[in-house]
């Protein structure tokens, strides 16, 4: 019997049937062949190619099982991380999406007999957090990518630095209020002048009246002078608080840091190994968040986003540029590095703060070209 024509109803029907998912029991993982019915699967098992594959597998069955198990694990975790991230999700939902791919590795060819066994294994090996509920097993992916961990540590460090700034500002305000309260002078109390003898009273009656007037006037002058001094002190404390607030406004961090003529490092892997972890000089900043950089090794020019770059820390004694914080855009000299605090000690070399030593985080300064 001849084969049906390409456009015949039977041929079209066969192509439609072969497009979708077929029954698992008619799939041969060794040959990676899907049969449509029992008769086709039986014919395949009797074929010479299938027999050759069985002979190869019988020589080292563990090798093939380990290969299929590793492929199943990597594809399953890739789908879990890409589709659901670190969200908690039912394992059946992930598995149904995984098997929707016609070319997926079937579980019956791996070391795990059931999806529950595979889920428990993921929890034991530390690939994911798993927990059992009345509705079944739930799974949550654990992201151990070094870039993600570095980004989380950087965010935690920034949050801690902001809290420290707020705490220092609150402590400074409390100190100024305390100094203002302690600086108030107590108003002196004056008593009436009393004479012991009658002669003194008679001789100096007129003088006593004038003396009382002078004393009262001096008391008034002292009261007014003490009030004026208190007002001055209050004003000075208030002025210091206002100045501190202005400094705090100036020290508000921005989410962009690129500046021309600084040395940066390319951290993205999308450009290939040729540029990954290579140093470049920023020649032009575009729209605050993008830059045109010139590679130091090859001289190539690239346009990159700031998320694809990181700052470069030079050797002590070298010139750097502060990129963020209250001393932004100021040149400085690197004095030392504190690896525990992820910061460095800089001596400001320009502006009104020249000669001042400050502690700046790694990501807030970079080497000058």
Buried (B, 14 or more C-beta within 10 A) or exposed (E): EEEEEEEEEEEEEEEEEEEEEBEEEBBBBBBEBBBEEEEBBEEBEEEEEBEEBEEEBEEEEEEBBEEBBEBBBEBBBEBBBEBBEEEEBBBBBBBEBBBEEEEBBBBEBBBBEEBBEBBBBBBEEEBBBBEEEEEEBBBBBEEEEEEEEEEEEBEEBBEEBEEEBEEEBEEBBEEBEEEBEEBEEEEEEEEEEEEEEEEEEEEBEEEBEEEEEEBEEEBEEBEEEBEEEBEEBBEBBEEBBEEBEEEBEEBEBEEEBBBEEBBBBBBBEEBEEEBEEBBBBBEEBEEEEBBBBBBEEEEEEBEBEBEBBBBBBBEEEEEBBBBBBBBBEBBBBBEEBEEEEBBBBBBBBEEEBEEBEBEBBBBBBBBBB
